C-alpha cells in the first residue's frame, strides 16, 4: 500500500466486483501472488468514499448515501477537535442553556478536557481493535458491552463528562461509514492532530490544520493523477464525479485517467445477438 503523509495513494480490495468495476473505468489492477488484496491504481479522493453497492441503487439513493459518507468523514476528522476548541476558547458560540449543561456535567470532573477526550478516544480505539482480534461471534458483544460498561463507569466515577461520551460515540459511529478501511484509518490518525490543534489554538489551530491538510491533498498524485481530481484541478469528469450520474451517462470513462478508449463499451455490446446491425 503506497502512502504519503499517511494518506493512501492506492486502493486495495478483496471484492472481485469492485476490482472489475474499476477495471471497466480504465484503471489498472495489480494482483500479487500470495496476497488476498487486489491493488487499484490510479485513484482519487472520491474513490475512497464510494462503494460497489452504489451502482446497484437508483442514482438519487446512491447520492444520498455518498453525502452521508462525506458527512461521516467530516465528523470523524473534526468533531472532537471542534468540541475541544468550542469548550476551551469559543464558549460564546454555544447557547446559554447548553453551555450551562456542559459546565454542570464537568463540575465534578477533576481532569482537563484534553485528558478526557484522549482517554475516551484511545479507549474506543482499543475496544475496536480488541473486537477485531477475538473470534467473530464474541467480537460484536465485546464491542457493545465494553463501550457501555466503560462509558457508564467512567461517567459514574466522574472521570469524563456525559456529553463527551456522546461526542466520542458519534465520532466512532461516523468512522464506520467510510467504505475503505485504509482511508478510514487515515482519518482516525489525523483526528488526534486536530484534537491537539483545537486544544492549543481553538478555531485558529483547526483552520491552519485544515489549510495544511487540504494543501497536502492537492499536492499528492496517484501515479500521475492529481489526488483531488475532479475538484482540484476542476476538470470535466464526464459523469464520473463524486455524485453518481444516471445509468445512461456512465458509459464514458473519466477524462483525467487518460484512457485509450473513451467509452467503457461499444454502443452495441452484444453483437452476436444483432449481427445484421
KOLSETI-969725 format. One record per residue (C-alpha): residue in three letters; z, x, y. Coordinates in steps of 0.1 Angstrom, whole numbers, padded with zeros to 4 digits, always signed. Example, Ala and Ser with C-alpha at 12.3 -4.5 7.8 and 13.67 -1.06 7.14 Angstrom:
<kolmars>
ALA+0078+0123-0045
SER+0071+0137-0011
</kolmars>
This chain:
<kolmars>
UNK+0000+0000+0000
UNK-0012+0016+0032
UNK+0012+0010+0062
UNK+0016+0022+0098
UNK+0049+0018+0116
UNK+0060-0004+0087
UNK+0030-0028+0092
UNK+0008-0032+0061
UNK-0029-0025+0066
UNK-0040-0036+0032
UNK-0032-0069+0013
UNK-0021-0069-0023
UNK-0022-0099-0046
UNK-0018-0108-0082
UNK-0037-0140-0079
UNK-0074-0140-0091
UNK-0083-0170-0069
UNK-0071-0152-0038
UNK-0090-0120-0047
UNK-0121-0140-0053
UNK-0118-0158-0020
UNK-0116-0126-0001
UNK-0144-0111-0021
UNK-0166-0141-0011
UNK-0157-0133+0025
UNK-0172-0099+0023
UNK-0140-0079+0017
UNK-0135-0050-0008
UNK-0112-0055-0038
UNK-0097-0024-0054
UNK-0082-0028-0089
UNK-0062+0001-0102
UNK-0057+0007-0139
UNK-0021+0001-0148
UNK-0012-0019-0117
UNK-0009-0057-0116
UNK-0019-0058-0080
UNK-0054-0060-0065
UNK-0057-0044-0031
UNK-0078-0062-0005
UNK-0093-0043+0025
UNK-0101-0045+0053
UNK-0077-0072+0065
UNK-0065-0086+0098
UNK-0032-0101+0110
UNK-0043-0136+0103
UNK-0050-0128+0066
UNK-0013-0123+0060
UNK-0005-0157+0073
UNK-0029-0177+0051
UNK-0025-0190+0016
UNK-0051-0197-0011
UNK-0039-0233-0012
UNK-0052-0239+0023
UNK-0088-0241+0011
UNK-0079-0270-0012
UNK-0065-0291+0016
UNK-0080-0310+0044
UNK-0085-0287+0074
UNK-0061-0307+0096
UNK-0033-0304+0070
UNK-0040-0267+0064
UNK-0040-0260+0101
UNK-0006-0278+0104
UNK+0008-0256+0077
UNK-0006-0225+0094
UNK+0011-0234+0126
UNK+0043-0239+0107
UNK+0039-0204+0092
UNK+0033-0189+0127
UNK+0065-0206+0139
UNK+0083-0193+0109
UNK+0071-0157+0117
UNK+0083-0161+0153
UNK+0117-0173+0142
UNK+0121-0146+0116
UNK+0113-0119+0140
UNK+0130-0130+0172
UNK+0156-0158+0167
UNK+0187-0136+0160
UNK+0177-0113+0189
UNK+0172-0142+0213
UNK+0206-0157+0202
UNK+0225-0125+0209
UNK+0206-0120+0242
UNK+0215-0155+0254
UNK+0251-0154+0244
UNK+0256-0119+0258
UNK+0236-0119+0290
UNK+0220-0152+0298
UNK+0246-0179+0293
UNK+0232-0199+0323
UNK+0202-0209+0301
UNK+0224-0229+0278
UNK+0236-0265+0286
UNK+0272-0266+0296
UNK+0283-0286+0266
UNK+0265-0263+0241
UNK+0280-0232+0259
UNK+0315-0247+0256
UNK+0309-0254+0219
UNK+0298-0218+0213
UNK+0328-0204+0232
UNK+0351-0227+0213
UNK+0337-0217+0179
UNK+0340-0180+0188
UNK+0375-0183+0203
UNK+0393-0171+0172
UNK+0367-0145+0161
UNK+0380-0110+0168
UNK+0347-0092+0164
UNK+0318-0088+0189
UNK+0287-0109+0183
UNK+0266-0079+0172
UNK+0291-0072+0144
UNK+0289-0108+0133
UNK+0252-0111+0132
UNK+0247-0077+0114
UNK+0273-0087+0088
UNK+0256-0120+0081
UNK+0221-0106+0081
UNK+0230-0078+0057
UNK+0249-0103+0035
UNK+0219-0127+0034
UNK+0195-0098+0025
UNK+0220-0087-0002
UNK+0221-0122-0017
UNK+0183-0124-0016
UNK+0179-0091-0034
UNK+0205-0099-0059
UNK+0188-0133-0067
UNK+0156-0114-0074
UNK+0172-0090-0098
UNK+0192-0113-0120
UNK+0175-0134-0147
UNK+0153-0162-0133
UNK+0174-0192-0145
UNK+0205-0178-0127
UNK+0188-0164-0096
UNK+0185-0196-0075
UNK+0220-0206-0085
UNK+0234-0172-0073
UNK+0215-0175-0040
UNK+0227-0210-0032
UNK+0263-0207-0044
UNK+0266-0172-0029
UNK+0253-0183+0005
UNK+0275-0214+0006
UNK+0307-0197-0006
UNK+0304-0166+0015
UNK+0293-0186+0046
UNK+0322-0211+0043
UNK+0347-0183+0035
UNK+0336-0163+0065
UNK+0339-0192+0088
UNK+0373-0202+0074
UNK+0386-0166+0078
UNK+0374-0165+0114
UNK+0351-0136+0107
UNK+0320-0153+0121
UNK+0313-0184+0141
UNK+0297-0216+0126
UNK+0267-0215+0149
UNK+0259-0180+0138
UNK+0257-0193+0102
UNK+0231-0218+0114
UNK+0211-0191+0132
UNK+0211-0168+0101
UNK+0202-0197+0078
UNK+0172-0208+0099
UNK+0160-0172+0101
UNK+0163-0168+0064
UNK+0145-0200+0056
UNK+0118-0191+0081
UNK+0111-0158+0063
UNK+0103-0177+0031
UNK+0074-0194+0049
UNK+0055-0161+0051
UNK+0029-0162+0023
UNK+0026-0124+0019
UNK+0057-0106+0008
UNK+0049-0072+0024
UNK+0043-0088+0058
UNK+0074-0109+0055
UNK+0094-0077+0046
UNK+0079-0060+0077
UNK+0091-0089+0099
UNK+0126-0087+0084
UNK+0127-0050+0090
UNK+0116-0053+0127
UNK+0141-0081+0132
UNK+0170-0057+0133
UNK+0153-0037+0160
UNK+0150-0068+0182
UNK+0187-0076+0175
UNK+0197-0042+0189
UNK+0174-0046+0218
UNK+0188-0080+0226
UNK+0223-0067+0224
UNK+0216-0037+0247
UNK+0194-0053+0274
UNK+0191-0090+0268
UNK+0157-0106+0275
UNK+0146-0073+0292
UNK+0151-0054+0260
UNK+0134-0081+0239
UNK+0105-0083+0264
UNK+0100-0045+0262
UNK+0102-0046+0225
UNK+0076-0074+0223
UNK+0053-0054+0246
UNK+0056-0023+0224
UNK+0052-0043+0192
UNK+0020-0061+0204
UNK+0007-0027+0216
UNK+0012-0012+0182
UNK-0005-0042+0165
UNK-0035-0039+0189
UNK-0038-0002+0183
UNK-0039-0005+0145
UNK-0071-0006+0125
UNK-0076-0015+0089
UNK-0104+0007+0076
UNK-0123+0004+0109
UNK-0115-0032+0116
UNK-0091-0040+0145
UNK-0059-0054+0130
UNK-0056-0082+0156
UNK-0092-0093+0154
UNK-0105-0120+0164
UNK-0078-0123+0191
UNK-0078-0087+0204
UNK-0106-0080+0209
UNK-0119-0115+0212
UNK-0150-0120+0190
UNK-0168-0150+0176
UNK-0152-0154+0142
UNK-0179-0179+0130
UNK-0152-0203+0118
UNK-0131-0176+0103
UNK-0102-0176+0128
UNK-0066-0184+0122
UNK-0072-0222+0122
UNK-0094-0234+0094
UNK-0128-0250+0102
UNK-0143-0280+0083
UNK-0157-0271+0049
UNK-0193-0272+0061
UNK-0186-0243+0086
UNK-0171-0219+0060
UNK-0203-0205+0046
UNK-0207-0179+0073
UNK-0188-0146+0069
UNK-0168-0131+0097
UNK-0188-0110+0120
UNK-0161-0084+0125
UNK-0163-0075+0088
UNK-0199-0064+0094
UNK-0212-0079+0061
UNK-0247-0071+0048
UNK-0252-0108+0041
UNK-0241-0132+0068
UNK-0239-0162+0046
UNK-0215-0162+0017
UNK-0240-0182-0004
UNK-0276-0193-0002
UNK-0285-0227+0011
UNK-0292-0239-0024
UNK-0267-0221-0047
UNK-0276-0238-0079
UNK-0314-0231-0081
UNK-0316-0238-0118
UNK-0310-0274-0111
UNK-0336-0276-0083
UNK-0364-0254-0095
UNK-0391-0273-0076
UNK-0373-0267-0043
</kolmars>
